[in-house]
Amino acid sequence: MRLVVLLVVLFLLSPLTLLAASAEVPVTGQTTSYAIGDDGYLQAGVATADPRFTEIGDGTVADNLTGLVWSQNASTLTVSTCTGGLMTWQESLDYVACLNSESYLGYSDWVLPNINELGSLVDFSQNDPALSAGHPFTGVHFGSIEYSGYLMWPTYWSSSSDASSAKTIGFDAGDVDGNDKDYGLNYVWPVRRGQSSLAIVLPKTGQTFSYAPGDDGDLQRGAAWPSPRFTDNNNGTVTDNLTGLIWLKNADCFNLQTWNSALTSANSLANADCGLSDGSVAGDWRLPNIRELGSLVDSTQSNPALPVEHLFADVPDTQGAQLFYWTSNTFAGNTDKAWFNYLDLNVTWMFDKTSDLYVWPVRGEQSTLPLKAPMLSTTTNGVDLTVSWTSIPEATGYELYYVPVASYTGPESVRSIDLGASTTFSYTLWDGASFYLAVKAYNDQESSSYSNVEVVTIEVVPVPPTAPELSITTTGLNLSLSWAAVPDATGYIMSYAPSSSYTGPESFITKDMGGETTFAAVLWDGADFTVAVQAYNEQGNSGYSDIGHFVIQEPSPISSYNLPETGQTSCYDTAGTVINCAGTGQDGEFNINPMSFTNNGNGTVTDNVTGLIWQQSDDEQTRTWQAAIDYCSSYSPDGSSWRLPSVSELQTIVDAGTYSPAINAVFTGTNESVYWSSTSLASNPDYAWYVVFSYGYVKYYNNTNNGYARCVR
């Protein structure tokens, strides 16, 4: 049996991608606090992995927070035929395609990162470059350079764009900007997918239209947005179902404020303020950090750069003015400045903290909301599938989602099974079964996103059949071999060897029995053989059955015996008077083989004339004819083989000289009724001959009737 298991990360090309995963917003990296309620004070988000980066040793670096693998050298090298350095946006896509054709660093799946992937590298506690302290990267470009006699600040291209400009990130500060696709000159930092088990899930950017092969709209990497993306909680709040963060529905409750005032306003927000009826108290709300505010952005939209289906109210109508919203992050390069997001165009930069910008509070610990998704794995044994997944501490149960690959027509075709608190599921599939599998955790408040999705295809490779079970029967010189039919077998091979020359299976003589499951032969007295049987099909032979052994022993011939006298010694005239027997010619005149019996003292009687040994007393049970035969066959008080006598044998113990019963007194407990013989009536086999020992007469009887049995050997 061969199992083909393809692990598909949820945000790659799987049908279940349409059933969106939730994204997790990591911390910004800022740990120094410059005011109560700022990002350094709260440090909201998923904690950064420790260590954040791992050098793989082949010129690549794994980001343990996102699972992405980056080129360790970020200087946009010239690699073989791939010319590096500053380049336009289209040239950056062509450069990455060239790296793949050259199998750069041994890989051919490099991409130009989208804006979310590129931005995940930024550490807002750092500056020049804005990367985590101790990072292992080399050749990172930041700051100004002189180019063709001009001073410029080149950044790094992302694959996210609109028709004329593409998003970039500058690693001197970590800012997001837009640059003309045709005239802008920037660097390239290639990335590829690494681990399938991610610490966080980066979301899609929202771009679905492609402007060039390999761009964000073409690849659409990341977790799909849920549908609906937002939920109006009807209490003045809106939940982002992608991140689990809860936002104030009114996006302009506080108008324009300085940075410190914005922190205070957000931290003081409570029930009854700004249309709230959610029961919140002061301290529940905060000014969002730069990653949280950026999680609302749809890169394909502008004025505002929010998803089309957003449910927020009172987003300021800037009428050409700037739609700047404060974040809770201080700029590491100048602590008098704080970061903002220009929600018209999704651009981030920093302003003096004394500037007046908009305020948009958020609440919820995104690091614990929503419920984390399990990690799924599968194992098989033949066609038996076992699915298991990691336990989620906050979960009270799990649902397994499945759909046959051939039957998938969209999310409506996916089925689920509620498995309660179990973290395993087993099922017997069939040859050719092919399924998409995923699992969700749930509790009383929510369900998690999907686990990783696995495609399981079962292909059963035919194998040789199992070995049959051999049965050996001998009767006299007759040998009978039989074996149970084996599923999937197309034939059988009988193997045999004289026991005197048998040295192992290699000494067997073989005979192909085709589809037969029996073999019979007449052998000779003393024949001694070792035998075995194998099943076979197109894939080969099974192992041997149990190797059997038999010896033929011809039964000793029954010695000829004299016909005994009837026991009658009297002669009679026509009136029935006893007369002298001499010259009468009657039975009583002759006494050639007088009856003679010996009581063996063990429940048996020997007839000294015939040599037959009889059961001294029957068991006083009546039986049908066949039951009487079976009874005597199983009767063995001395370990010998007994049988039901023939009608001729049964007549030899009738004593015609007595009656009621007409049998010698050495036989005890004889009933004056029917005693079965083993002889059938030739004219009608439904009848058998019997002897009645009341007077010793012989007659036949339907063999379904009941009679007694006296066994002989």
LUMZA-525257 format. One record per residue (C-alpha): x, y, z; residue in three letters. Coordinates in steps of 0.25 Angstrom, whole numbers, padded with zeros to 4 digits, always signed. Example, Ala and Ser with C-alpha at 12.3 -4.5 7.8 and 13.67 -1.06 7.14 Angstrom:
# LUMZA-525257
+0049-0018+0031ALA +0055-0004+0029SER 
END
This chain:
# LUMZA-525257
+0000+0000+0000MET +0005+0014-0004ARG +0000+0026+0002LEU +0002+0040-0005VAL +0000+0051+0005VAL +0002+0065+0001LEU +0003+0076+0011LEU -0003+0089+0007VAL -0002+0101+0015VAL -0016+0108+0016LEU -0012+0121+0009PHE -0006+0113-0003LEU -0014+0107-0015LEU -0024+0099-0007SER -0039+0100-0009PRO -0041+0102+0005LEU -0033+0115+0004THR -0047+0121+0001LEU -0050+0118+0015LEU -0042+0128+0021ALA -0032+0127+0033ALA -0030+0138+0043SER -0017+0146+0043ALA -0009+0150+0055GLU -0003+0163+0058VAL +0011+0162+0064PRO +0017+0172+0073VAL +0024+0184+0067THR +0037+0182+0075GLY +0036+0195+0083GLN +0038+0192+0097THR +0042+0206+0102THR +0030+0214+0107SER +0030+0229+0105TYR +0016+0231+0111ALA +0005+0223+0118ILE -0003+0215+0109GLY +0007+0216+0097ASP +0012+0204+0090ASP +0024+0202+0098GLY +0015+0202+0110TYR +0005+0192+0105LEU +0013+0184+0095GLN +0000+0178+0089ALA +0001+0167+0079GLY +0007+0153+0077VAL +0021+0152+0084ALA +0033+0151+0074THR +0039+0138+0073ALA +0052+0135+0081ASP +0061+0134+0073PRO +0054+0143+0063ARG +0064+0138+0051PHE +0071+0125+0048THR +0083+0124+0038GLU +0080+0112+0030ILE +0094+0111+0025GLY +0092+0112+0010ASP +0091+0127+0009GLY +0077+0128+0014THR +0071+0132+0027VAL +0058+0126+0033ALA +0048+0136+0040ASP +0043+0128+0052ASN +0032+0138+0054LEU +0026+0136+0040THR +0032+0124+0034GLY +0037+0132+0022LEU +0051+0129+0017VAL +0059+0141+0012TRP +0072+0143+0004SER +0083+0146+0015GLN +0089+0156+0006ASN +0080+0168+0004ALA +0088+0176-0006SER +0082+0171-0019THR +0094+0164-0024LEU +0097+0161-0038THR +0095+0146-0040VAL +0100+0140-0052SER +0091+0145-0063THR +0083+0153-0053CYS +0087+0167-0052THR +0086+0173-0039GLY +0086+0187-0033GLY +0075+0198-0034LEU +0064+0195-0043MET +0050+0198-0047THR +0038+0191-0042TRP +0036+0182-0054GLN +0051+0179-0054GLU +0050+0175-0040SER +0040+0164-0044LEU +0049+0160-0056ASP +0061+0159-0046TYR +0053+0150-0037VAL +0049+0141-0049ALA +0064+0141-0053CYS +0068+0136-0039LEU +0058+0125-0041ASN +0064+0121-0054SER +0078+0121-0048GLU +0073+0113-0036SER +0079+0124-0027TYR +0084+0117-0014LEU +0078+0104-0019GLY +0064+0109-0019TYR +0055+0112-0031SER +0042+0117-0023ASP +0047+0132-0020TRP +0036+0143-0021VAL +0036+0158-0019LEU +0030+0160-0005PRO +0017+0166-0004ASN +0015+0179+0005ILE +0011+0170+0017ASN +0022+0160+0016GLU +0033+0171+0014LEU +0027+0179+0025GLY +0028+0167+0035SER +0043+0169+0035LEU +0042+0183+0042VAL +0046+0185+0056ASP +0040+0199+0061PHE +0050+0199+0073SER +0061+0200+0063GLN +0066+0210+0053ASN +0077+0210+0042ASP +0073+0199+0039PRO +0060+0196+0045ALA +0063+0182+0047LEU +0063+0173+0060SER +0076+0175+0068ALA +0086+0164+0065GLY +0079+0161+0052HIS +0088+0152+0042PRO +0085+0159+0029PHE +0096+0166+0021THR +0096+0177+0011GLY +0083+0183+0015VAL +0082+0197+0008HIS +0077+0209+0016PHE +0079+0224+0017GLY +0083+0233+0005SER +0092+0230-0007ILE +0097+0239-0018GLU +0092+0234-0031TYR +0095+0241-0045SER +0099+0254-0037GLY +0086+0254-0029TYR +0084+0250-0014LEU +0073+0239-0013MET +0067+0230-0002TRP +0065+0217-0009PRO +0056+0206-0002THR +0051+0192-0005TYR +0041+0188-0015TRP +0029+0180-0011SER +0020+0173-0021SER +0007+0181-0017SER +0003+0192-0026SER -0007+0199-0034ASP -0006+0203-0048ALA +0005+0213-0047SER +0012+0212-0034SER +0016+0200-0025ALA +0018+0200-0010LYS +0032+0201-0004THR +0038+0200+0010ILE +0050+0207+0014GLY +0059+0200+0024PHE +0065+0213+0030ASP +0052+0215+0038ALA +0042+0204+0033GLY +0033+0214+0026ASP +0023+0210+0015VAL +0022+0218+0003ASP +0018+0218-0012GLY +0028+0219-0023ASN +0026+0221-0038ASP +0027+0207-0045LYS +0033+0212-0057ASP +0043+0223-0052TYR +0046+0219-0038GLY +0059+0211-0035LEU +0059+0202-0023ASN +0065+0189-0018TYR +0060+0175-0017VAL +0060+0166-0005TRP +0055+0152-0010PRO +0047+0143-0001VAL +0042+0128-0002ARG +0032+0120+0006ARG +0039+0112+0017GLY +0032+0105+0029GLN +0018+0100+0028SER +0016+0101+0043SER +0016+0116+0045LEU +0016+0124+0058ALA +0007+0135+0052ILE -0001+0135+0039VAL +0001+0148+0030LEU -0012+0152+0023PRO -0014+0155+0008LYS -0012+0170+0005THR -0026+0171-0002GLY -0020+0172-0016GLN -0027+0163-0026THR -0023+0169-0040PHE -0010+0166-0046SER -0002+0176-0054TYR +0010+0166-0057ALA +0013+0151-0055PRO +0019+0149-0041GLY +0012+0161-0035ASP +0003+0162-0022ASP -0010+0161-0030GLY -0004+0149-0038ASP +0001+0141-0025LEU -0009+0146-0015GLN +0000+0140-0004ARG -0005+0140+0011GLY -0018+0137+0019ALA -0031+0140+0011ALA -0040+0150+0018TRP -0052+0144+0024PRO -0066+0147+0019SER -0071+0156+0025PRO -0058+0163+0028ARG -0065+0172+0038PHE -0077+0170+0048THR -0085+0182+0054ASP -0087+0178+0068ASN -0098+0188+0069ASN -0092+0194+0082ASN -0083+0205+0075GLY -0072+0195+0072THR -0068+0187+0060VAL -0060+0174+0060THR -0050+0171+0050ASP -0052+0156+0047ASN -0038+0155+0041LEU -0030+0159+0054THR -0041+0159+0065GLY -0038+0173+0068LEU -0050+0182+0072ILE -0050+0196+0067TRP -0058+0208+0071LEU -0069+0209+0060LYS -0068+0224+0060ASN -0055+0227+0052ALA -0055+0242+0056ASP -0060+0243+0070CYS -0049+0252+0075PHE -0046+0260+0063ASN -0031+0265+0062LEU -0022+0263+0074GLN -0007+0263+0078THR -0001+0250+0080TRP -0001+0251+0096ASN -0016+0255+0095SER -0019+0244+0086ALA -0013+0234+0096LEU -0021+0240+0107THR -0034+0240+0099SER -0033+0226+0095ALA -0029+0221+0109ASN -0041+0228+0115SER -0051+0224+0105LEU -0063+0216+0112ALA -0077+0212+0111ASN -0086+0224+0107ALA -0075+0231+0100ASP -0075+0232+0085CYS -0088+0224+0084GLY -0083+0212+0092LEU -0092+0203+0099SER -0082+0191+0100ASP -0080+0192+0115GLY -0065+0196+0114SER -0058+0204+0124VAL -0046+0214+0124ALA -0034+0206+0121GLY -0041+0196+0112ASP -0038+0204+0099TRP -0024+0208+0094ARG -0018+0216+0082LEU -0014+0205+0072PRO +0000+0202+0069ASN +0006+0203+0055ILE +0003+0189+0052ARG -0011+0189+0057GLU -0015+0201+0050LEU -0008+0195+0037GLY -0016+0182+0038SER -0029+0190+0034LEU -0023+0195+0021VAL -0027+0190+0007ASP -0016+0193-0002SER -0025+0193-0014THR -0033+0205-0008GLN -0031+0219-0006SER -0038+0231+0001ASN -0039+0223+0010PRO -0030+0211+0008ALA -0040+0202+0015LEU -0047+0190+0010PRO -0060+0193+0002VAL -0069+0185+0012GLU -0064+0193+0024HIS -0075+0196+0034LEU -0069+0208+0040PHE -0076+0222+0042ALA -0071+0236+0041ASP -0058+0233+0034VAL -0054+0248+0031PRO -0057+0253+0017ASP -0043+0260+0015THR -0047+0267+0002GLN -0033+0266-0002GLY -0027+0269+0011ALA -0018+0258+0018GLN -0025+0246+0025LEU -0014+0244+0036PHE -0017+0235+0048TYR -0008+0234+0060TRP -0001+0221+0064THR +0004+0218+0078SER +0018+0217+0073ASN +0029+0227+0075THR +0040+0228+0064PHE +0052+0221+0069ALA +0061+0231+0061GLY +0055+0243+0068ASN +0046+0242+0080THR +0040+0255+0078ASP +0032+0249+0066LYS +0022+0238+0066ALA +0017+0229+0054TRP +0004+0231+0047PHE -0003+0224+0035ASN -0008+0232+0024TYR -0021+0225+0021LEU -0023+0232+0008ASP -0012+0224+0002LEU -0007+0214+0012ASN +0006+0221+0014VAL +0013+0222+0028THR +0023+0233+0033TRP +0025+0241+0045MET +0021+0254+0050PHE +0024+0263+0062ASP +0016+0258+0074LYS +0011+0273+0075THR +0004+0271+0062SER -0011+0270+0061ASP -0016+0256+0055LEU -0028+0247+0055TYR -0031+0237+0066VAL -0037+0223+0065TRP -0037+0215+0077PRO -0036+0199+0078VAL -0038+0189+0088ARG -0035+0174+0090GLY -0023+0166+0092GLU -0020+0161+0078GLN -0010+0151+0083SER -0021+0143+0089THR -0032+0146+0080LEU -0037+0139+0072PRO -0036+0125+0077LEU -0023+0119+0071LYS -0024+0108+0060ALA -0019+0094+0063PRO -0008+0088+0054MET -0013+0075+0047LEU -0005+0063+0043SER -0009+0049+0037THR -0004+0035+0037THR -0009+0023+0030THR -0008+0008+0031ASN -0013+0001+0018GLY -0027+0008+0016VAL -0028+0012+0030ASP -0027+0027+0032LEU -0023+0034+0046THR -0024+0049+0047VAL -0019+0056+0059SER -0017+0070+0063TRP -0010+0079+0074THR -0018+0082+0086SER -0022+0096+0088ILE -0023+0100+0103PRO -0035+0110+0101GLU -0043+0100+0092ALA -0055+0092+0097THR -0056+0084+0084GLY -0052+0082+0070TYR -0059+0080+0056GLU -0053+0072+0045LEU -0055+0078+0031TYR -0054+0069+0019TYR -0058+0068+0004VAL -0055+0058-0007PRO -0045+0065-0016VAL -0053+0061-0028ALA -0066+0066-0022SER -0061+0080-0018TYR -0069+0091-0024THR -0067+0102-0014GLY -0069+0105+0001PRO -0083+0099+0001GLU -0078+0085-0003SER -0069+0084+0010VAL -0075+0075+0021ARG -0072+0075+0036SER -0072+0065+0048ILE -0073+0070+0062ASP -0063+0062+0070LEU -0064+0068+0083GLY -0052+0069+0091ALA -0045+0057+0084SER -0032+0061+0077THR -0031+0049+0068THR -0041+0043+0057PHE -0039+0029+0050SER -0047+0024+0038TYR -0045+0013+0028THR -0045+0018+0014LEU -0043+0011+0001TRP -0034+0010-0011ASP -0034+0023-0019GLY -0040+0031-0008ALA -0035+0045-0008SER -0040+0056+0002PHE -0037+0070+0006TYR -0036+0070+0021LEU -0035+0082+0031ALA -0039+0084+0046VAL -0044+0096+0054LYS -0044+0098+0069ALA -0056+0104+0076TYR -0061+0108+0090ASN -0074+0115+0095ASP -0069+0129+0089GLN -0063+0126+0076GLU -0057+0116+0066SER -0043+0117+0061SER -0038+0118+0047SER -0035+0106+0039TYR -0023+0097+0042SER -0013+0094+0031ASN -0020+0087+0020VAL -0016+0073+0016GLU -0019+0066+0003VAL -0019+0051+0006VAL -0020+0041-0006THR -0020+0026-0004ILE -0014+0017-0014GLU -0014+0002-0011VAL -0003-0005-0018VAL -0007-0020-0020PRO +0001-0030-0012VAL +0002-0045-0012PRO -0009-0052-0005PRO -0008-0058+0009THR -0004-0072+0012ALA -0016-0082+0012PRO -0019-0091+0024GLU -0017-0106+0021LEU -0025-0118+0026SER -0020-0133+0024ILE -0030-0145+0025THR -0026-0159+0024THR -0035-0171+0023THR -0028-0184+0020GLY -0020-0182+0008LEU -0028-0170+0004ASN -0022-0156+0006LEU -0030-0143+0005SER -0024-0129+0006LEU -0032-0117+0006SER -0030-0102+0009TRP -0039-0090+0011ALA -0040-0080-0001ALA -0031-0068+0000VAL -0037-0054-0004PRO -0029-0048-0016ASP -0023-0062-0020ALA -0024-0067-0034THR -0018-0081-0031GLY -0011-0090-0022TYR +0002-0098-0022ILE +0003-0111-0014MET +0017-0115-0010SER +0021-0128-0005TYR +0033-0137-0002ALA +0035-0151+0004PRO +0038-0148+0019SER +0051-0156+0018SER +0057-0146+0008SER +0050-0133+0013TYR +0061-0123+0017THR +0053-0111+0016GLY +0044-0104+0006PRO +0055-0104-0004GLU +0053-0119-0005SER +0038-0119-0009PHE +0032-0124-0022ILE +0021-0115-0026THR +0008-0116-0033LYS +0000-0105-0039ASP -0014-0107-0034MET -0020-0095-0042GLY -0033-0091-0034GLY -0035-0104-0027GLU -0036-0104-0012THR -0035-0119-0010THR -0026-0131-0014PHE -0029-0146-0012ALA -0020-0158-0015ALA -0019-0173-0012VAL -0006-0176-0006LEU +0001-0188+0000TRP +0003-0194+0013ASP +0014-0187+0020GLY +0014-0174+0011ALA +0021-0163+0019ASP +0020-0149+0013PHE +0022-0134+0017THR +0013-0125+0010VAL +0009-0110+0009ALA +0001-0100+0001VAL +0003-0086-0005GLN -0007-0077-0011ALA -0003-0068-0023TYR -0007-0056-0032ASN -0001-0047-0042GLU +0007-0040-0031GLN +0014-0054-0026GLY +0013-0065-0017ASN +0008-0065-0002SER +0016-0071+0009GLY +0014-0086+0012TYR +0003-0091+0020SER +0006-0098+0032ASP +0015-0109+0028ILE +0008-0122+0030GLY +0012-0137+0031HIS +0004-0150+0030PHE +0007-0165+0030VAL -0002-0175+0023ILE -0005-0187+0031GLN -0014-0198+0024GLU -0024-0203+0034PRO -0022-0218+0038SER -0032-0226+0030PRO -0044-0232+0037ILE -0040-0246+0040SER -0050-0256+0034SER -0059-0262+0044TYR -0068-0273+0046ASN -0083-0271+0045LEU -0088-0274+0059PRO -0099-0283+0063GLU -0113-0277+0065THR -0113-0282+0079GLY -0125-0291+0076GLN -0124-0305+0082THR -0138-0310+0082SER -0146-0317+0071CYS -0161-0317+0069TYR -0173-0325+0062ASP -0184-0319+0055THR -0192-0317+0067ALA -0180-0310+0074GLY -0176-0321+0083THR -0162-0322+0086VAL -0156-0335+0080ILE -0143-0342+0078ASN -0135-0334+0068CYS -0127-0346+0062ALA -0131-0347+0047GLY -0140-0335+0047THR -0131-0326+0039GLY -0136-0314+0048GLN -0126-0304+0053ASP -0126-0310+0067GLY -0120-0323+0061GLU -0107-0316+0057PHE -0097-0309+0067ASN -0085-0305+0058ILE -0080-0292+0064ASN -0087-0291+0077PRO -0089-0276+0082MET -0077-0272+0092SER -0075-0259+0099PHE -0065-0253+0108THR -0069-0242+0118ASN -0056-0233+0117ASN -0060-0226+0130GLY -0058-0212+0124ASN -0072-0211+0118GLY -0068-0219+0106THR -0072-0233+0101VAL -0063-0241+0092THR -0070-0251+0082ASP -0061-0263+0082ASN -0067-0268+0069VAL -0066-0256+0061THR -0055-0248+0068GLY -0064-0236+0068LEU -0064-0227+0081ILE -0077-0221+0085TRP -0082-0211+0095GLN -0087-0219+0106GLN -0099-0209+0110SER -0105-0198+0101ASP -0107-0184+0107ASP -0122-0186+0107GLU -0124-0174+0098GLN -0132-0174+0085THR -0127-0167+0072ARG -0129-0165+0058THR -0121-0174+0048TRP -0111-0163+0045GLN -0109-0159+0060ALA -0107-0174+0063ALA -0096-0175+0053ILE -0090-0162+0059ASP -0091-0167+0073TYR -0083-0180+0070CYS -0073-0172+0062SER -0070-0163+0074SER -0071-0175+0084TYR -0057-0178+0089SER -0056-0183+0104PRO -0043-0190+0101ASP -0037-0181+0090GLY -0041-0190+0079SER -0049-0187+0067SER -0064-0192+0068TRP -0075-0192+0058ARG -0090-0196+0057LEU -0090-0211+0052PRO -0096-0215+0039SER -0109-0223+0039VAL -0101-0236+0037SER -0092-0233+0049GLU -0104-0229+0058LEU -0111-0242+0054GLN -0099-0250+0060THR -0102-0247+0074ILE -0117-0251+0073VAL -0120-0263+0081ASP -0131-0271+0075ALA -0132-0280+0087GLY -0138-0269+0096THR -0146-0257+0095TYR -0150-0244+0102SER -0139-0241+0099PRO -0134-0250+0089ALA -0119-0248+0093ILE -0109-0255+0102ASN -0110-0251+0116ALA -0095-0246+0116VAL -0101-0234+0109PHE -0108-0225+0119THR -0118-0214+0118GLY -0123-0219+0105THR -0137-0212+0101ASN -0147-0221+0094GLU -0148-0211+0083SER -0142-0206+0070VAL -0126-0206+0069TYR -0121-0199+0057TRP -0111-0205+0047SER -0102-0197+0038SER -0108-0204+0026THR -0118-0196+0017SER -0129-0202+0009LEU -0125-0203-0005ALA -0138-0200-0011SER -0140-0187-0003ASN -0128-0181+0004PRO -0138-0173+0013ASP -0139-0186+0020TYR -0129-0194+0028ALA -0129-0209+0034TRP -0131-0211+0048TYR -0132-0223+0058VAL -0143-0224+0069VAL -0137-0232+0081PHE -0151-0235+0087SER -0151-0247+0077TYR -0139-0245+0068GLY -0146-0241+0055TYR -0140-0232+0044VAL -0148-0221+0037LYS -0146-0207+0031TYR -0150-0194+0037TYR -0150-0179+0032ASN -0137-0174+0036ASN -0143-0161+0043THR -0149-0170+0053ASN -0143-0173+0066ASN -0136-0186+0071GLY -0125-0191+0080TYR -0110-0193+0076ALA -0100-0204+0081ARG -0086-0201+0076CYS -0076-0211+0071VAL -0061-0211+0067ARG 
END
